[in-house]
Amino acid sequence: MVRPVPPQVIPRPADWRLGAASPWAHLPPVALRGITVDRVLGALEASGQRGPAPEGIGAERVIGPAVLINEADTPGPHAVNAAVLALLFEETGEARLVFTRRSSSLRSHRGEVSFPGGRLDRGEDAPGAALREAYEEVALDPALVTVEGWIHPVLTVVTGSLIMPIVASTPSRPLLVASPAEVERVFDVALRELADPANFHEEHWRIAGRQIPGSPDNSFSVWFFEVAGEMIWGATARMIHELLSVVLLPVS
């Protein structure tokens, strides 16, 4: 049973407007089904995102469709200082992703849906941080996890974190227990549901004083996935958007 969802603070500007359908909305329904873990890993391999992330990937700020850093306009280089675990497992021929709803008592991003993760400790790499944080937040046994690949880093506006998403898998549904100090709910969603065009919408936002290169009106896209009784947006939605784009819209 899905518990009541605490209200999220979504800072929509007064002049926001709806955007386009999902980039995969034109695909036939059959293409949005049967998204297995092997299919995801094959797509990551084809896009060059299987295995360890390249050294220094967070050192230069690159804006483009693949990188999906389109909420922020902070110039200059950034170093990865946080990591999250995009954990996949498979049931009935469909890959599923694990999410958490953050505690409403946290200082930042309270009540928001995210992947397990957090800041890197000194001397820690992104996969190590993602696995440690997943253990602390949802008691995920790192011995059961295989690190598979990565998604491009995403820069957050509120905290200024450059987050490296690490794609990983477990051979079956993991036993997860939410740490109440950090997590109000742990749940999972099939990629098939996330890919359903009915569960996605895009909004265009403008922020006073923010210049968006290539945008004639300085607007930028914000993506939303409404699944499992939750609204996923912000940095996590951008990570999902890239993962689905890699799987469903491979570059030939």
Phi and psi in degrees as GROMACS dihedral restraints (atoms count N, CA, C in turn):
[ dihedral_restraints ]
;  ai    aj    ak    al  type     phi  dphi    fc
    3     4     5     6     1   -82.9    20    10
    4     5     6     7     1   123.7    20    10
    6     7     8     9     1   -75.1    20    10
    7     8     9    10     1   158.6    20    10
    9    10    11    12     1   -56.7    20    10
   10    11    12    13     1   139.9    20    10
   12    13    14    15     1   -92.2    20    10
   13    14    15    16     1   124.1    20    10
   15    16    17    18     1   -66.0    20    10
   16    17    18    19     1   149.5    20    10
   18    19    20    21     1   -64.7    20    10
   19    20    21    22     1   134.1    20    10
   21    22    23    24     1   -90.8    20    10
   22    23    24    25     1   153.3    20    10
   24    25    26    27     1   -94.1    20    10
   25    26    27    28     1   105.6    20    10
   27    28    29    30     1  -109.0    20    10
   28    29    30    31     1   106.3    20    10
   30    31    32    33     1   -80.1    20    10
   31    32    33    34     1    61.4    20    10
   33    34    35    36     1   -64.6    20    10
   34    35    36    37     1   132.0    20    10
   36    37    38    39     1   -71.5    20    10
   37    38    39    40     1   160.0    20    10
   39    40    41    42     1   -62.6    20    10
   40    41    42    43     1   -28.5    20    10
   42    43    44    45     1  -101.6    20    10
   43    44    45    46     1    23.8    20    10
   45    46    47    48     1   -63.6    20    10
   46    47    48    49     1   155.4    20    10
   48    49    50    51     1  -144.2    20    10
   49    50    51    52     1   155.7    20    10
   51    52    53    54     1   -68.7    20    10
   52    53    54    55     1   146.5    20    10
   54    55    56    57     1  -106.7    20    10
   55    56    57    58     1  -148.9    20    10
   57    58    59    60     1   -87.6    20    10
   58    59    60    61     1   169.9    20    10
   60    61    62    63     1   -69.1    20    10
   61    62    63    64     1   171.2    20    10
   63    64    65    66     1   -62.9    20    10
   64    65    66    67     1   151.2    20    10
   66    67    68    69     1   -62.0    20    10
   67    68    69    70     1   -20.5    20    10
   69    70    71    72     1  -100.6    20    10
   70    71    72    73     1     9.1    20    10
   72    73    74    75     1   -64.1    20    10
   73    74    75    76     1   -23.9    20    10
   75    76    77    78     1   -80.5    20    10
   76    77    78    79     1   -10.5    20    10
   78    79    80    81     1   -72.7    20    10
   79    80    81    82     1   149.4    20    10
   81    82    83    84     1   -65.9    20    10
   82    83    84    85     1   149.8    20    10
   84    85    86    87     1   -52.5    20    10
   85    86    87    88     1   -33.7    20    10
   87    88    89    90     1   -62.2    20    10
   88    89    90    91     1   -29.7    20    10
   90    91    92    93     1   -72.0    20    10
   91    92    93    94     1   -18.6    20    10
   93    94    95    96     1   -96.2    20    10
   94    95    96    97     1     2.9    20    10
   96    97    98    99     1  -111.6    20    10
   97    98    99   100     1   164.3    20    10
   99   100   101   102     1    64.3    20    10
  100   101   102   103     1    37.4    20    10
  102   103   104   105     1   -85.4    20    10
  103   104   105   106     1    86.6    20    10
  105   106   107   108     1   -81.7    20    10
  106   107   108   109     1   167.3    20    10
  108   109   110   111     1   -61.6    20    10
  109   110   111   112     1   -40.8    20    10
  111   112   113   114     1   -61.7    20    10
  112   113   114   115     1   -37.5    20    10
  114   115   116   117     1   -64.6    20    10
  115   116   117   118     1   -40.6    20    10
  117   118   119   120     1   -63.9    20    10
  118   119   120   121     1   -46.5    20    10
  120   121   122   123     1   -65.8    20    10
  121   122   123   124     1   -36.7    20    10
  123   124   125   126     1   -63.3    20    10
  124   125   126   127     1   -39.5    20    10
  126   127   128   129     1   -67.4    20    10
  127   128   129   130     1   -39.9    20    10
  129   130   131   132     1   -63.4    20    10
  130   131   132   133     1   -39.9    20    10
  132   133   134   135     1   -60.4    20    10
  133   134   135   136     1   -45.4    20    10
  135   136   137   138     1   -66.0    20    10
  136   137   138   139     1   -30.1    20    10
  138   139   140   141     1   -91.4    20    10
  139   140   141   142     1     1.1    20    10
  141   142   143   144     1    78.8    20    10
  142   143   144   145     1    19.7    20    10
  144   145   146   147     1  -113.3    20    10
  145   146   147   148     1    17.4    20    10
  147   148   149   150     1   -91.7    20    10
  148   149   150   151     1   142.7    20    10
  150   151   152   153     1    86.6    20    10
  151   152   153   154     1  -167.1    20    10
  153   154   155   156     1   -64.3    20    10
  154   155   156   157     1   146.8    20    10
  156   157   158   159     1   -68.4    20    10
  157   158   159   160     1   147.1    20    10
  159   160   161   162     1   -60.0    20    10
  160   161   162   163     1   148.4    20    10
  162   163   164   165     1   -60.7    20    10
  163   164   165   166     1   135.7    20    10
  165   166   167   168     1    72.6    20    10
  166   167   168   169     1    18.8    20    10
  168   169   170   171     1   -62.6    20    10
  169   170   171   172     1   -25.9    20    10
  171   172   173   174     1   -91.0    20    10
  172   173   174   175     1     0.2    20    10
  174   175   176   177     1   -75.4    20    10
  175   176   177   178     1   -25.5    20    10
  177   178   179   180     1  -121.0    20    10
  178   179   180   181     1   138.8    20    10
  180   181   182   183     1   -87.7    20    10
  181   182   183   184     1   114.0    20    10
  183   184   185   186     1  -118.1    20    10
  184   185   186   187     1   130.0    20    10
  186   187   188   189     1  -108.8    20    10
  187   188   189   190     1   129.7    20    10
  189   190   191   192     1  -177.6    20    10
  190   191   192   193     1   172.9    20    10
  192   193   194   195     1   -58.7    20    10
  193   194   195   196     1   -32.2    20    10
  195   196   197   198     1   -78.9    20    10
  196   197   198   199     1   -32.6    20    10
  198   199   200   201     1   -81.9    20    10
  199   200   201   202     1   -35.5    20    10
  201   202   203   204     1    63.8    20    10
  202   203   204   205     1    30.2    20    10
  204   205   206   207     1   -93.3    20    10
  205   206   207   208     1    86.4    20    10
  207   208   209   210     1  -130.7    20    10
  208   209   210   211     1    19.9    20    10
  210   211   212   213     1  -100.6    20    10
  211   212   213   214     1   -22.1    20    10
  213   214   215   216     1  -111.8    20    10
  214   215   216   217     1   154.6    20    10
  216   217   218   219     1  -138.4    20    10
  217   218   219   220     1    45.8    20    10
  219   220   221   222     1   -91.4    20    10
  220   221   222   223     1   115.4    20    10
  222   223   224   225     1   -73.3    20    10
  223   224   225   226     1   163.1    20    10
  225   226   227   228     1    94.6    20    10
  226   227   228   229     1   174.1    20    10
  228   229   230   231     1   -76.9    20    10
  229   230   231   232     1   155.8    20    10
  231   232   233   234     1  -137.4    20    10
  232   233   234   235     1   150.1    20    10
  234   235   236   237     1  -111.6    20    10
  235   236   237   238     1   142.3    20    10
  237   238   239   240     1   -60.4    20    10
  238   239   240   241     1   124.6    20    10
  240   241   242   243     1  -128.1    20    10
  241   242   243   244     1     7.7    20    10
  243   244   245   246     1  -151.1    20    10
  244   245   246   247     1   159.5    20    10
  246   247   248   249     1  -146.6    20    10
  247   248   249   250     1   148.9    20    10
  249   250   251   252     1  -129.7    20    10
  250   251   252   253     1   160.0    20    10
  252   253   254   255     1  -110.9    20    10
  253   254   255   256     1   111.0    20    10
  255   256   257   258     1   -89.1    20    10
  256   257   258   259     1    91.1    20    10
  258   259   260   261     1   -92.3    20    10
  259   260   261   262     1   125.1    20    10
  261   262   263   264     1  -107.6    20    10
  262   263   264   265     1   142.1    20    10
  264   265   266   267     1  -145.0    20    10
  265   266   267   268     1   169.0    20    10
  267   268   269   270     1  -124.6    20    10
  268   269   270   271     1   138.4    20    10
  270   271   272   273     1  -141.3    20    10
  271   272   273   274     1   136.7    20    10
  273   274   275   276     1    46.9    20    10
  274   275   276   277     1    43.0    20    10
  276   277   278   279     1    75.1    20    10
  277   278   279   280     1    14.6    20    10
  279   280   281   282     1  -130.4    20    10
  280   281   282   283     1   129.7    20    10
  282   283   284   285     1   -72.3    20    10
  283   284   285   286     1   142.2    20    10
  285   286   287   288     1  -125.7    20    10
  286   287   288   289     1   145.7    20    10
  288   289   290   291     1  -108.9    20    10
  289   290   291   292     1   141.3    20    10
  291   292   293   294     1   -93.2    20    10
  292   293   294   295     1   134.2    20    10
  294   295   296   297     1  -129.6    20    10
  295   296   297   298     1   161.1    20    10
  297   298   299   300     1  -126.3    20    10
  298   299   300   301     1   150.5    20    10
  300   301   302   303     1  -101.8    20    10
  301   302   303   304     1   120.8    20    10
  303   304   305   306     1   -67.1    20    10
  304   305   306   307     1   149.0    20    10
  306   307   308   309     1   -60.6    20    10
  307   308   309   310     1   141.9    20    10
  309   310   311   312     1   -74.0    20    10
  310   311   312   313     1    -5.2    20    10
  312   313   314   315     1   -94.2    20    10
  313   314   315   316     1    -4.0    20    10
  315   316   317   318     1   -72.8    20    10
  316   317   318   319     1   158.8    20    10
  318   319   320   321     1   -74.2    20    10
  319   320   321   322     1   -33.3    20    10
  321   322   323   324     1  -131.4    20    10
  322   323   324   325     1   151.7    20    10
  324   325   326   327     1    53.5    20    10
  325   326   327   328     1    34.2    20    10
  327   328   329   330     1   -65.3    20    10
  328   329   330   331     1   137.6    20    10
  330   331   332   333     1    73.6    20    10
  331   332   333   334     1     1.9    20    10
  333   334   335   336     1   -87.2    20    10
  334   335   336   337     1   156.0    20    10
  336   337   338   339     1   -89.1    20    10
  337   338   339   340     1   134.8    20    10
  339   340   341   342     1  -150.2    20    10
  340   341   342   343     1   171.4    20    10
  342   343   344   345     1   -80.6    20    10
  343   344   345   346     1   152.9    20    10
  345   346   347   348     1   -57.2    20    10
  346   347   348   349     1   138.2    20    10
  348   349   350   351     1   163.6    20    10
  349   350   351   352     1  -177.5    20    10
  351   352   353   354     1   173.0    20    10
  352   353   354   355     1  -164.6    20    10
  354   355   356   357     1   -69.3    20    10
  355   356   357   358     1   147.4    20    10
  357   358   359   360     1   -75.4    20    10
  358   359   360   361     1   135.3    20    10
  360   361   362   363     1   -77.7    20    10
  361   362   363   364     1   161.9    20    10
  363   364   365   366     1   -57.1    20    10
  364   365   366   367     1   130.3    20    10
  366   367   368   369     1    79.9    20    10
  367   368   369   370     1     3.2    20    10
  369   370   371   372     1   -96.4    20    10
  370   371   372   373     1   143.3    20    10
  372   373   374   375     1   -94.7    20    10
  373   374   375   376     1   171.7    20    10
  375   376   377   378     1   -62.7    20    10
  376   377   378   379     1   -46.6    20    10
  378   379   380   381     1   -60.7    20    10
  379   380   381   382     1   -40.7    20    10
  381   382   383   384     1   -62.9    20    10
  382   383   384   385     1   -41.3    20    10
  384   385   386   387     1   -66.9    20    10
  385   386   387   388     1   -42.1    20    10
  387   388   389   390     1   -62.8    20    10
  388   389   390   391     1   -43.0    20    10
  390   391   392   393     1   -68.1    20    10
  391   392   393   394     1   -41.3    20    10
  393   394   395   396     1   -62.7    20    10
  394   395   396   397     1   -46.9    20    10
  396   397   398   399     1   -64.6    20    10
  397   398   399   400     1   -37.7    20    10
  399   400   401   402     1   -64.4    20    10
  400   401   402   403     1   -36.3    20    10
  402   403   404   405     1   -66.5    20    10
  403   404   405   406     1   -43.4    20    10
  405   406   407   408     1   -68.5    20    10
  406   407   408   409     1   -36.8    20    10
  408   409   410   411     1   -85.8    20    10
  409   410   411   412     1   -39.8    20    10
  411   412   413   414     1  -132.6    20    10
  412   413   414   415     1    12.9    20    10
  414   415   416   417     1    60.2    20    10
  415   416   417   418     1    33.6    20    10
  417   418   419   420     1   -73.2    20    10
  418   419   420   421     1   122.9    20    10
  420   421   422   423     1   -70.9    20    10
  421   422   423   424     1   112.7    20    10
  423   424   425   426     1   -63.3    20    10
  424   425   426   427     1   -21.7    20    10
  426   427   428   429     1   -67.5    20    10
  427   428   429   430     1   -19.0    20    10
  429   430   431   432     1   -90.6    20    10
  430   431   432   433     1    -4.7    20    10
  432   433   434   435     1  -102.2    20    10
  433   434   435   436     1   135.3    20    10
  435   436   437   438     1  -110.2    20    10
  436   437   438   439     1   120.9    20    10
  438   439   440   441     1   -75.4    20    10
  439   440   441   442     1   125.7    20    10
  441   442   443   444     1  -109.3    20    10
  442   443   444   445     1   -35.6    20    10
  444   445   446   447     1  -179.6    20    10
  445   446   447   448     1  -154.9    20    10
  447   448   449   450     1  -153.8    20    10
  448   449   450   451     1   160.6    20    10
  450   451   452   453     1  -117.7    20    10
  451   452   453   454     1   154.1    20    10
  453   454   455   456     1   -59.6    20    10
  454   455   456   457     1   143.7    20    10
  456   457   458   459     1   -59.7    20    10
  457   458   459   460     1   149.5    20    10
  459   460   461   462     1  -123.9    20    10
  460   461   462   463     1   132.7    20    10
  462   463   464   465     1   -96.6    20    10
  463   464   465   466     1   125.4    20    10
  465   466   467   468     1   -89.6    20    10
  466   467   468   469     1   152.1    20    10
  468   469   470   471     1   -84.5    20    10
  469   470   471   472     1   -46.0    20    10
  471   472   473   474     1   -66.4    20    10
  472   473   474   475     1   -47.5    20    10
  474   475   476   477     1  -103.3    20    10
  475   476   477   478     1    -9.5    20    10
  477   478   479   480     1    66.5    20    10
  478   479   480   481     1    27.5    20    10
  480   481   482   483     1   -89.6    20    10
  481   482   483   484     1   138.3    20    10
  483   484   485   486     1   -99.3    20    10
  484   485   486   487     1   108.0    20    10
  486   487   488   489     1   -99.0    20    10
  487   488   489   490     1   127.5    20    10
  489   490   491   492     1   -96.9    20    10
  490   491   492   493     1   114.1    20    10
  492   493   494   495     1   -82.6    20    10
  493   494   495   496     1   126.5    20    10
  495   496   497   498     1  -105.1    20    10
  496   497   498   499     1   123.4    20    10
  498   499   500   501     1   -88.7    20    10
  499   500   501   502     1   129.7    20    10
  501   502   503   504     1  -141.9    20    10
  502   503   504   505     1   171.7    20    10
  504   505   506   507     1  -144.6    20    10
  505   506   507   508     1   158.0    20    10
  507   508   509   510     1  -124.6    20    10
  508   509   510   511     1   152.5    20    10
  510   511   512   513     1   -69.5    20    10
  511   512   513   514     1   -17.4    20    10
  513   514   515   516     1  -155.1    20    10
  514   515   516   517     1   179.0    20    10
  516   517   518   519     1   -58.7    20    10
  517   518   519   520     1   124.0    20    10
  519   520   521   522     1   -81.3    20    10
  520   521   522   523     1   152.7    20    10
  522   523   524   525     1   -83.4    20    10
  523   524   525   526     1   117.3    20    10
  525   526   527   528     1  -124.7    20    10
  526   527   528   529     1   139.7    20    10
  528   529   530   531     1  -131.8    20    10
  529   530   531   532     1   121.2    20    10
  531   532   533   534     1   -70.9    20    10
  532   533   534   535     1   135.7    20    10
  534   535   536   537     1   -81.7    20    10
  535   536   537   538     1   113.5    20    10
  537   538   539   540     1   -61.9    20    10
  538   539   540   541     1   -22.9    20    10
  540   541   542   543     1   -68.9    20    10
  541   542   543   544     1   -23.9    20    10
  543   544   545   546     1  -121.1    20    10
  544   545   546   547     1   -27.3    20    10
  546   547   548   549     1  -130.8    20    10
  547   548   549   550     1   128.0    20    10
  549   550   551   552     1   -90.6    20    10
  550   551   552   553     1   -26.2    20    10
  552   553   554   555     1  -155.7    20    10
  553   554   555   556     1   138.2    20    10
  555   556   557   558     1  -118.6    20    10
  556   557   558   559     1   133.6    20    10
  558   559   560   561     1  -153.2    20    10
  559   560   561   562     1   172.3    20    10
  561   562   563   564     1  -136.9    20    10
  562   563   564   565     1   154.1    20    10
  564   565   566   567     1  -136.9    20    10
  565   566   567   568     1   136.6    20    10
  567   568   569   570     1   -70.2    20    10
  568   569   570   571     1   141.6    20    10
  570   571   572   573     1   -58.4    20    10
  571   572   573   574     1   -29.4    20    10
  573   574   575   576     1   -58.7    20    10
  574   575   576   577     1   -40.9    20    10
  576   577   578   579     1   -69.8    20    10
  577   578   579   580     1   -42.2    20    10
  579   580   581   582     1   -63.8    20    10
  580   581   582   583     1   -31.6    20    10
  582   583   584   585     1   -80.7    20    10
  583   584   585   586     1   -11.5    20    10
  585   586   587   588     1   -64.7    20    10
  586   587   588   589     1   118.5    20    10
  588   589   590   591     1   -56.8    20    10
  589   590   591   592     1   -25.0    20    10
  591   592   593   594     1   -69.9    20    10
  592   593   594   595     1   -18.3    20    10
  594   595   596   597     1   -98.3    20    10
  595   596   597   598     1     6.7    20    10
  597   598   599   600     1  -122.6    20    10
  598   599   600   601     1   142.3    20    10
  600   601   602   603     1  -148.2    20    10
  601   602   603   604     1   155.8    20    10
  603   604   605   606     1  -115.2    20    10
  604   605   606   607     1   141.6    20    10
  606   607   608   609     1  -124.3    20    10
  607   608   609   610     1   150.6    20    10
  609   610   611   612     1  -107.6    20    10
  610   611   612   613     1   125.9    20    10
  612   613   614   615     1  -118.6    20    10
  613   614   615   616     1   154.5    20    10
  615   616   617   618     1  -130.3    20    10
  616   617   618   619     1   140.7    20    10
  618   619   620   621     1  -117.6    20    10
  619   620   621   622     1   128.3    20    10
  621   622   623   624     1   -55.1    20    10
  622   623   624   625     1   128.5    20    10
  624   625   626   627     1    85.3    20    10
  625   626   627   628     1    -6.7    20    10
  627   628   629   630     1   -93.5    20    10
  628   629   630   631     1   124.3    20    10
  630   631   632   633     1   -95.9    20    10
  631   632   633   634     1   127.4    20    10
  633   634   635   636     1  -111.8    20    10
  634   635   636   637     1   106.4    20    10
  636   637   638   639     1   -55.4    20    10
  637   638   639   640     1   133.3    20    10
  639   640   641   642     1    84.4    20    10
  640   641   642   643     1    -4.7    20    10
  642   643   644   645     1  -104.4    20    10
  643   644   645   646     1   119.4    20    10
  645   646   647   648     1   -64.2    20    10
  646   647   648   649     1   -26.0    20    10
  648   649   650   651     1  -116.1    20    10
  649   650   651   652     1    14.3    20    10
  651   652   653   654     1    59.3    20    10
  652   653   654   655     1    30.7    20    10
  654   655   656   657     1   -95.9    20    10
  655   656   657   658     1   159.0    20    10
  657   658   659   660     1  -139.2    20    10
  658   659   660   661     1   158.8    20    10
  660   661   662   663     1   -86.7    20    10
  661   662   663   664     1   137.8    20    10
  663   664   665   666     1  -124.3    20    10
  664   665   666   667     1   129.4    20    10
  666   667   668   669     1  -108.0    20    10
  667   668   669   670     1   148.2    20    10
  669   670   671   672     1  -135.4    20    10
  670   671   672   673     1   136.6    20    10
  672   673   674   675     1  -122.0    20    10
  673   674   675   676     1   123.2    20    10
  675   676   677   678     1  -109.0    20    10
  676   677   678   679     1   102.6    20    10
  678   679   680   681     1  -143.6    20    10
  679   680   681   682     1   154.0    20    10
  681   682   683   684     1    52.3    20    10
  682   683   684   685     1    33.5    20    10
  684   685   686   687     1    73.3    20    10
  685   686   687   688     1    14.5    20    10
  687   688   689   690     1  -126.2    20    10
  688   689   690   691     1   155.1    20    10
  690   691   692   693     1  -109.0    20    10
  691   692   693   694     1   117.6    20    10
  693   694   695   696     1  -105.0    20    10
  694   695   696   697     1   126.5    20    10
  696   697   698   699     1  -149.0    20    10
  697   698   699   700     1  -170.2    20    10
  699   700   701   702     1    66.2    20    10
  700   701   702   703     1  -145.3    20    10
  702   703   704   705     1   -60.3    20    10
  703   704   705   706     1   -39.8    20    10
  705   706   707   708     1   -64.3    20    10
  706   707   708   709     1   -41.0    20    10
  708   709   710   711     1   -63.9    20    10
  709   710   711   712     1   -35.3    20    10
  711   712   713   714     1   -67.2    20    10
  712   713   714   715     1   -36.1    20    10
  714   715   716   717     1   -65.7    20    10
  715   716   717   718     1   -44.4    20    10
  717   718   719   720     1   -60.9    20    10
  718   719   720   721     1   -43.4    20    10
  720   721   722   723     1   -58.1    20    10
  721   722   723   724     1   -44.0    20    10
  723   724   725   726     1   -66.5    20    10
  724   725   726   727     1   -45.0    20    10
  726   727   728   729     1   -59.6    20    10
  727   728   729   730     1   -45.5    20    10
  729   730   731   732     1   -65.8    20    10
  730   731   732   733     1   -36.8    20    10
  732   733   734   735     1   -64.6    20    10
  733   734   735   736     1   -41.2    20    10
  735   736   737   738     1   -61.6    20    10
  736   737   738   739     1   -41.5    20    10
  738   739   740   741     1   -77.0    20    10
  739   740   741   742     1   -42.7    20    10
  741   742   743   744     1   -94.5    20    10
  742   743   744   745     1   -22.4    20    10
  744   745   746   747     1  -127.3    20    10
  745   746   747   748     1    59.4    20    10
  747   748   749   750     1   -61.9    20    10
  748   749   750   751     1   142.4    20    10
  750   751   752   753     1   -82.1    20    10
  751   752   753   754     1   125.3    20    10
